[in-house]
Amino acid sequence: MRPYLVCYDYGMGGLWWWITAASADEIMAAYREVTVFDEPPQWWNDEVDRLTARRSITDEPDAALALLAR
């Protein structure tokens, strides 16, 4: 299990999480309309990282992730 950076892009911005899972495929099977990144984008910095929620694929999803659940 490793952390993956996950984004739901809603057009004018996005919601971001670090989700620990066995694979990116596991995340995409659990949540629709998300993009899974192997590495953070070039603009990513420590300040953004500190504000990003951290979850496990086995955790109860937060409200936003619950809306994306398959």
ZAMAR-45932 format. One record per residue: x, z, y of N, C-alpha, C in turn; residue number from 1. Coordinates in pm, 1 decimal, m for minus. Atoms other than C-alpha are relative to their C-alpha. Example, Ala and Ser with C-alpha at 12.3 -4.5 7.8 and 13.67 -1.06 7.14 Angstrom:
BEGIN
<<89.0,0.0,m119.0>,<1230.0,780.0,m450.0>,<90.0,0.0,120.0>,1>
<<m82.0,m6.0,m119.0>,<1367.0,714.0,m106.0>,<m77.0,73.0,109.0>,2>
//
This chain:
BEGIN
<<86.3,0.0,m117.8>,<0.0,0.0,0.0>,<90.3,0.0,123.3>,1>
<<m75.5,6.3,m125.3>,<124.0,m87.3,344.0>,<m97.5,m23.9,114.5>,2>
<<87.8,24.6,m114.7>,<m20.4,m103.6,696.0>,<3.7,m146.4,43.2>,3>
<<16.4,134.5,m54.5>,<m150.6,m437.2,823.7>,<m67.4,12.1,135.9>,4>
<<65.3,4.0,m129.3>,<m242.2,m511.3,1181.9>,<m120.6,m91.9,m11.2>,5>
<<126.3,71.3,17.5>,<m605.7,m622.9,1191.8>,<m68.9,m11.0,135.6>,6>
<<68.7,23.4,m126.7>,<m799.5,m774.2,1481.5>,<m135.8,m64.3,m23.9>,7>
<<127.8,68.9,m12.7>,<m1160.5,m860.4,1544.3>,<m4.1,m53.2,141.9>,8>
<<m0.3,65.9,m130.6>,<m1160.2,m1111.3,1830.7>,<m144.2,m28.4,40.3>,9>
<<137.9,21.4,m44.5>,<m1487.9,m1099.6,2024.6>,<m9.3,m93.6,119.9>,10>
<<4.9,102.4,m103.2>,<m1396.3,m1371.8,2272.1>,<68.4,39.4,129.6>,11>
<<m59.9,m45.2,m126.6>,<m1307.8,m1175.8,2585.4>,<103.5,108.9,m25.1>,12>
<<m94.8,m104.0,39.1>,<m1077.3,m938.5,2398.0>,<m8.7,19.8,m149.8>,13>
<<4.6,m25.9,142.5>,<m1041.1,m781.4,2059.7>,<6.5,148.5,m29.5>,14>
<<m13.2,m135.7,52.2>,<m1061.4,m463.7,1858.9>,<111.6,m3.4,m102.9>,15>
<<m119.3,m0.7,83.6>,<m742.1,m367.4,1676.6>,<7.2,128.0,m81.9>,16>
<<m24.5,m113.0,89.5>,<m659.9,m139.9,1383.7>,<126.8,m26.4,m79.5>,17>
<<m97.7,5.8,107.9>,<m368.9,m65.6,1156.2>,<m76.0,48.9,m122.3>,18>
<<72.2,m37.5,121.6>,<m529.6,m63.4,811.2>,<97.5,m6.2,m116.5>,19>
<<m86.0,m6.2,117.5>,<m332.9,48.9,508.5>,<m79.5,m48.9,m120.1>,20>
<<67.1,59.3,116.6>,<m422.7,m157.1,202.7>,<105.3,m59.2,m93.0>,21>
<<m90.6,61.7,97.0>,<m270.2,m315.8,m105.4>,<38.8,m141.5,42.0>,22>
<<m28.1,137.4,m41.1>,<m294.5,m663.6,48.7>,<m90.5,m39.5,116.6>,23>
<<84.6,55.0,m105.5>,<m431.3,m865.1,336.6>,<m132.2,m48.8,m58.7>,24>
<<122.2,47.4,65.8>,<m680.5,m1016.3,91.9>,<m99.9,113.2,m21.1>,25>
<<89.2,m114.8,18.4>,<m820.9,m669.2,21.2>,<m74.1,31.6,130.2>,26>
<<62.6,m26.1,m130.0>,<m888.5,m620.4,392.9>,<m103.3,m107.5,30.8>,27>
<<92.8,110.3,m30.6>,<m1047.5,m964.8,433.5>,<m120.6,0.6,m93.4>,28>
<<113.9,m12.5,90.6>,<m1267.6,m896.7,129.7>,<m94.8,111.3,45.7>,29>
<<81.4,m113.5,m44.2>,<m1389.7,m571.4,287.2>,<m66.0,m23.3,135.7>,30>
<<48.5,18.0,m137.0>,<m1438.4,m691.0,647.3>,<m4.1,m147.7,35.6>,31>
<<16.0,140.5,m36.7>,<m1569.4,m1023.3,777.4>,<50.2,m22.3,142.5>,32>
<<m38.0,43.6,m135.1>,<m1443.0,m1212.1,1082.9>,<120.1,75.0,58.9>,33>
<<m120.8,m64.6,m50.0>,<m1111.4,m1026.4,1106.9>,<121.0,m88.6,m29.5>,34>
<<m128.4,65.3,22.5>,<m759.3,m1163.3,1135.3>,<99.5,108.1,m38.1>,35>
<<m100.7,m95.2,46.1>,<m482.6,m985.0,946.7>,<137.9,m57.6,33.1>,36>
<<m133.2,42.3,m42.4>,<m129.9,m1006.7,1090.7>,<106.3,65.5,m87.8>,37>
<<m115.7,m56.5,69.7>,<193.4,m962.6,897.4>,<90.1,73.6,97.8>,38>
<<m79.8,m60.7,m106.1>,<369.7,m879.6,1223.3>,<m82.0,3.4,128.3>,39>
<<70.8,m3.9,m128.2>,<240.2,m774.0,1565.6>,<34.7,m121.4,85.7>,40>
<<m29.7,109.2,m93.6>,<214.2,m1046.2,1833.8>,<117.1,37.0,91.6>,41>
<<m115.9,m23.7,m86.0>,<506.7,m1084.1,2074.7>,<m31.4,92.3,117.1>,42>
<<36.0,m83.9,m114.4>,<317.0,m907.1,2355.3>,<m21.4,146.8,m38.4>,43>
<<24.9,m136.0,49.5>,<266.0,m593.8,2137.4>,<111.6,91.9,47.5>,44>
<<m102.4,m96.1,m42.3>,<444.2,m286.2,2273.0>,<m38.7,140.3,m45.5>,45>
<<23.3,m137.3,45.1>,<468.4,88.6,2209.0>,<m127.8,59.9,58.1>,46>
<<120.4,m55.1,m62.9>,<189.1,170.7,2455.1>,<m126.2,m49.1,m71.6>,47>
<<114.5,56.1,73.3>,<m57.1,m63.7,2281.1>,<m6.4,62.0,m139.5>,48>
<<m4.6,m54.7,135.2>,<56.1,67.0,1943.0>,<m55.5,142.6,m4.5>,49>
<<49.2,m138.4,m3.3>,<m16.7,428.9,2041.2>,<m152.1,6.2,11.6>,50>
<<145.0,2.3,m20.2>,<m374.7,330.7,2134.1>,<m76.7,m62.4,m117.3>,51>
<<62.5,71.4,110.9>,<m442.5,145.8,1808.1>,<m37.1,96.9,m111.5>,52>
<<48.7,m88.9,105.8>,<m653.8,324.6,1546.6>,<72.7,m29.1,m131.2>,53>
<<m61.9,13.3,130.7>,<m499.9,387.0,1207.1>,<m98.6,45.0,m106.3>,54>
<<98.0,m24.9,105.9>,<m717.1,370.1,896.5>,<61.7,m38.6,m133.4>,55>
<<m31.7,46.7,134.7>,<m686.4,328.8,523.7>,<m121.2,m77.7,m49.0>,56>
<<111.1,77.9,56.2>,<m895.4,78.0,331.5>,<m97.8,91.6,m73.1>,57>
<<86.7,m93.6,72.2>,<m1033.3,380.0,143.5>,<m73.6,97.2,91.4>,58>
<<68.4,m87.6,m96.0>,<m1139.1,568.2,460.6>,<m140.6,m51.9,28.6>,59>
<<130.2,39.6,m53.4>,<m1495.0,566.9,584.4>,<27.1,m78.7,127.7>,60>
<<m30.5,78.9,m119.3>,<m1493.0,288.4,847.1>,<m56.2,63.5,126.4>,61>
<<54.3,m44.5,m127.7>,<m1532.9,375.8,1212.5>,<m118.3,m89.4,35.4>,62>
<<124.2,70.4,m34.5>,<m1841.5,242.2,1391.6>,<21.2,m151.3,11.1>,63>
<<m23.7,143.8,m17.3>,<m1688.8,m94.2,1484.1>,<30.5,m67.1,m132.5>,64>
<<m29.8,59.0,131.1>,<m1544.2,m159.1,1138.5>,<m123.9,m3.4,m88.7>,65>
<<122.5,m3.6,82.3>,<m1874.4,m58.5,979.1>,<m86.8,m122.3,28.3>,66>
<<77.6,118.7,m33.7>,<m2041.4,m346.7,1165.8>,<58.6,m126.3,m62.1>,67>
<<m67.7,116.1,58.0>,<m1788.0,m586.5,1011.9>,<7.2,3.7,m152.0>,68>
<<m8.7,m15.0,145.7>,<m1818.4,m457.6,654.8>,<m83.5,m105.6,m71.2>,69>
<<72.4,98.9,82.3>,<m1922.0,m709.5,391.7>,<m98.6,71.2,m87.9>,70>
//
